[in-house]
Amino acid sequence: MAAKIKKGDKVVILTGRDKGKTGEVLQVMPKETRALVRGVNLVKRHTKQSATQEAGIFSKEAPLHLSNLAIADPKDGQPSRVGFKILEDGRKVRFAKRSGDLIDG
C-alpha cells in the first residue's frame, strides 16, 4: 500500500489532547503505524546529567497513531482524506478528496 502520510506533510490532529492542531510530519514509522508531528503531543522527559548533556526537564514530541492524523487540505487547511490518481505522464500522485487539489507536485 502506498503511504498516505509522508515526511514533510502538513497534518491536522483529529483526536486527543491536541485535537484541531496542525503541524508538519517530522518522521513516519510505518511498522508501528505512527508519526512524529512538530510541536504536537509534547511530553516532558526528566534526564540525568551525562558527559554530553546537562540534567533537566526537556520537552519532546511523542509519536501519534496515523489514524489520528489527517492531511491538511492545500486549499483551506481543513482535514481531508487522501486519494491517488495517475496523471497523463504516468506519475502516481496523491490528492485531497475534499477539494481535489494535488498534495505532491
Short mmCIF file of the C-alpha atoms (twelve columns), coordinates in Angstrom:
data_MODEL
# 
_entry.id   MODEL 
# 
loop_
_atom_site.group_PDB 
_atom_site.id 
_atom_site.type_symbol 
_atom_site.label_atom_id 
_atom_site.label_alt_id 
_atom_site.label_comp_id 
_atom_site.label_asym_id 
_atom_site.label_seq_id 
_atom_site.Cartn_x 
_atom_site.Cartn_y 
_atom_site.Cartn_z 
_atom_site.pdbx_PDB_model_num 
ATOM 1   C CA . MET A 1   0.000   0.000  0.000   1 
ATOM 2   C CA . ALA A 2   1.258   3.471  -0.855  1 
ATOM 3   C CA . ALA A 3   1.870   5.851  2.027   1 
ATOM 4   C CA . LYS A 4   -0.929  8.370  2.518   1 
ATOM 5   C CA . ILE A 5   1.053   10.463 5.017   1 
ATOM 6   C CA . LYS A 6   4.714   11.249 4.349   1 
ATOM 7   C CA . LYS A 7   7.503   13.230 5.972   1 
ATOM 8   C CA . GLY A 8   7.038   16.966 5.408   1 
ATOM 9   C CA . ASP A 9   3.224   16.815 5.026   1 
ATOM 10  C CA . LYS A 10  1.014   19.301 6.857   1 
ATOM 11  C CA . VAL A 11  -1.434  17.326 9.006   1 
ATOM 12  C CA . VAL A 12  -4.370  18.044 11.336  1 
ATOM 13  C CA . ILE A 13  -4.784  16.137 14.620  1 
ATOM 14  C CA . LEU A 14  -8.271  14.577 14.789  1 
ATOM 15  C CA . THR A 15  -8.479  13.290 18.373  1 
ATOM 16  C CA . GLY A 16  -6.929  13.591 21.799  1 
ATOM 17  C CA . ARG A 17  -5.387  16.380 23.809  1 
ATOM 18  C CA . ASP A 18  -4.110  18.227 20.717  1 
ATOM 19  C CA . LYS A 19  -7.300  17.903 18.638  1 
ATOM 20  C CA . GLY A 20  -7.531  20.558 15.928  1 
ATOM 21  C CA . LYS A 21  -3.832  21.483 15.984  1 
ATOM 22  C CA . THR A 22  -1.799  21.365 12.798  1 
ATOM 23  C CA . GLY A 23  1.857   20.550 12.287  1 
ATOM 24  C CA . GLU A 24  4.469   19.163 9.955   1 
ATOM 25  C CA . VAL A 25  5.306   15.458 9.951   1 
ATOM 26  C CA . LEU A 26  8.922   15.001 11.088  1 
ATOM 27  C CA . GLN A 27  9.102   11.214 10.813  1 
ATOM 28  C CA . VAL A 28  6.819   8.341  9.836   1 
ATOM 29  C CA . MET A 29  7.199   4.893  11.410  1 
ATOM 30  C CA . PRO A 30  5.249   2.546  9.102   1 
ATOM 31  C CA . LYS A 31  5.932   -0.624 11.125  1 
ATOM 32  C CA . GLU A 32  4.375   0.935  14.231  1 
ATOM 33  C CA . THR A 33  1.821   2.928  12.142  1 
ATOM 34  C CA . ARG A 34  2.852   6.094  13.958  1 
ATOM 35  C CA . ALA A 35  4.241   9.521  13.101  1 
ATOM 36  C CA . LEU A 36  6.045   12.370 14.866  1 
ATOM 37  C CA . VAL A 37  4.474   15.804 14.320  1 
ATOM 38  C CA . ARG A 38  6.378   19.019 15.085  1 
ATOM 39  C CA . GLY A 39  5.054   20.841 18.171  1 
ATOM 40  C CA . VAL A 40  2.245   18.349 18.867  1 
ATOM 41  C CA . ASN A 41  1.838   15.673 21.590  1 
ATOM 42  C CA . LEU A 42  4.707   17.106 23.636  1 
ATOM 43  C CA . VAL A 43  5.864   15.075 26.616  1 
ATOM 44  C CA . LYS A 44  8.354   16.020 29.342  1 
ATOM 45  C CA . ARG A 45  11.447  13.909 29.868  1 
ATOM 46  C CA . HIS A 46  13.458  14.147 33.096  1 
ATOM 47  C CA . THR A 47  17.071  13.385 32.207  1 
ATOM 48  C CA . LYS A 48  20.118  12.712 34.321  1 
ATOM 49  C CA . GLN A 49  23.318  14.549 33.621  1 
ATOM 50  C CA . SER A 50  25.739  12.707 31.348  1 
ATOM 51  C CA . ALA A 51  29.117  13.530 29.861  1 
ATOM 52  C CA . THR A 52  27.491  15.237 26.893  1 
ATOM 53  C CA . GLN A 53  24.207  16.574 28.311  1 
ATOM 54  C CA . GLU A 54  23.068  18.705 31.229  1 
ATOM 55  C CA . ALA A 55  20.409  17.432 33.646  1 
ATOM 56  C CA . GLY A 56  16.931  18.874 33.347  1 
ATOM 57  C CA . ILE A 57  13.399  18.518 32.076  1 
ATOM 58  C CA . PHE A 58  13.098  18.529 28.300  1 
ATOM 59  C CA . SER A 59  10.016  18.611 26.070  1 
ATOM 60  C CA . LYS A 60  9.939   16.402 23.008  1 
ATOM 61  C CA . GLU A 61  7.361   15.099 20.567  1 
ATOM 62  C CA . ALA A 62  5.882   11.659 21.163  1 
ATOM 63  C CA . PRO A 63  4.581   9.591  18.230  1 
ATOM 64  C CA . LEU A 64  0.888   9.723  17.289  1 
ATOM 65  C CA . HIS A 65  -1.049  6.911  15.620  1 
ATOM 66  C CA . LEU A 66  -1.655  7.530  11.901  1 
ATOM 67  C CA . SER A 67  -5.403  7.003  12.376  1 
ATOM 68  C CA . ASN A 68  -5.485  10.182 14.491  1 
ATOM 69  C CA . LEU A 69  -3.972  12.312 11.707  1 
ATOM 70  C CA . ALA A 70  -5.459  13.705 8.509   1 
ATOM 71  C CA . ILE A 71  -3.759  15.579 5.685   1 
ATOM 72  C CA . ALA A 72  -4.494  19.329 5.753   1 
ATOM 73  C CA . ASP A 73  -6.235  20.298 2.515   1 
ATOM 74  C CA . PRO A 74  -3.855  22.525 0.463   1 
ATOM 75  C CA . LYS A 75  -6.758  24.876 -0.337  1 
ATOM 76  C CA . ASP A 76  -8.198  25.674 3.119   1 
ATOM 77  C CA . GLY A 77  -6.196  23.706 5.730   1 
ATOM 78  C CA . GLN A 78  -9.182  21.582 6.798   1 
ATOM 79  C CA . PRO A 79  -8.707  17.812 7.356   1 
ATOM 80  C CA . SER A 80  -9.070  15.795 4.160   1 
ATOM 81  C CA . ARG A 81  -8.879  12.181 3.074   1 
ATOM 82  C CA . VAL A 82  -6.211  11.199 0.578   1 
ATOM 83  C CA . GLY A 83  -6.764  9.647  -2.828  1 
ATOM 84  C CA . PHE A 84  -4.396  8.521  -5.553  1 
ATOM 85  C CA . LYS A 85  -4.563  9.172  -9.266  1 
ATOM 86  C CA . ILE A 86  -2.297  8.565  -12.226 1 
ATOM 87  C CA . LEU A 87  -1.530  11.619 -14.351 1 
ATOM 88  C CA . GLU A 88  -1.213  11.620 -18.146 1 
ATOM 89  C CA . ASP A 89  2.589   11.485 -17.852 1 
ATOM 90  C CA . GLY A 90  2.311   8.246  -15.835 1 
ATOM 91  C CA . ARG A 91  3.111   9.666  -12.378 1 
ATOM 92  C CA . LYS A 92  1.077   8.424  -9.411  1 
ATOM 93  C CA . VAL A 93  0.188   11.389 -7.192  1 
ATOM 94  C CA . ARG A 94  -1.792  11.993 -4.017  1 
ATOM 95  C CA . PHE A 95  -4.740  14.387 -3.997  1 
ATOM 96  C CA . ALA A 96  -7.040  15.789 -1.315  1 
ATOM 97  C CA . LYS A 97  -10.509 14.276 -1.702  1 
ATOM 98  C CA . ARG A 98  -12.071 17.364 -0.080  1 
ATOM 99  C CA . SER A 99  -11.027 19.848 -2.796  1 
ATOM 100 C CA . GLY A 100 -9.426  17.678 -5.490  1 
ATOM 101 C CA . ASP A 101 -6.111  19.596 -5.211  1 
ATOM 102 C CA . LEU A 102 -2.841  17.692 -5.678  1 
ATOM 103 C CA . ILE A 103 -0.806  17.178 -2.490  1 
ATOM 104 C CA . ASP A 104 2.518   16.358 -4.125  1 
ATOM 105 C CA . GLY A 105 3.732   18.438 -7.079  1 
# 
